[in-house]
């Protein structure tokens, strides 16, 4: 069986960044408004203002999307935890 590797894809969009430069998980979106909407929910519309006060910003970013590759592993002894 041969494994076929898929080439990575690149995309661009907007994400909410911490003051330290890290992307906040699951905020990557097509537009800045959509990225902010991941934080400011209808139940808590002022939440984005609190993030801004802590120094978070919406930044234009490039993302590399790839298909994860999983390798099966076999324990050395039967019944052993992997």
N, C-alpha and C positions, 0 to 999 in steps of 0.2 A: 504494500500500500504506500503510495507516495503522498506526501502532504503538500498541498498547494498553499503557498503563502500569498496573502493578499497584500498589495502595496498600501502603505498608509495614505490617508487622505488629509488634506489641509483645508481649513476653513477659517473664516474670520468673523468676528462679532464683538459683543460687549460683555463684560463681566464686572462684578463688584470686587474691588481689591481692598485688602486691609492696608493700614498704614505701613506695614512691613513689606508690602508688595506681593502677598499671597492672594490667589484667587479664592473667594469664598465658594465652597462647593455648590454645585447645581444652580449657579447664577448666570452661567454662560447663555446668552440669548442673541437674537438677530439685531435688536435695537436697544438703545439705552433704557427706554421706557419699559420694555419687556424684562430687562435685567432688574430694574428697580422693583417691578411688580412681583418678583420672586421673594422680595423682602417685605415690602409694604402690602400686606394683605388687606382685604376689605374689613376684616375684623380689627386690624390694628394699622390704620393708614399713617400714623405718625412714627412708625418704627423706622422708616428710612431716615427721617430727621435725626433720630438717635444714632444711627450708623454714621451719618455725616459728621455729627458732633465728635465722634470717636476718631474721625479721620479717614473713613472709608470713602472711596471714590468709584465712579464708573469709568472703566478704561476700555479702549479699543484693543483687542487681543487677537492673536493668531492661535489656532488650536490644531493639534495633530491628532487625528482620529485613527485608531488602529484596531484590528480584530485581535483579541487576546488569544494566545496559543496555550493550550493546556496539554500537559504531558502526564499520562497515567503513571502511577508509581505502584510498586508491589512491595509489601512489607517483607522483611527478611524471614520472619517466623510467622507461622499461621496464627492468627488471632492477635498479633501484635498491633498496637496502635501506630498509624502512620506518622 
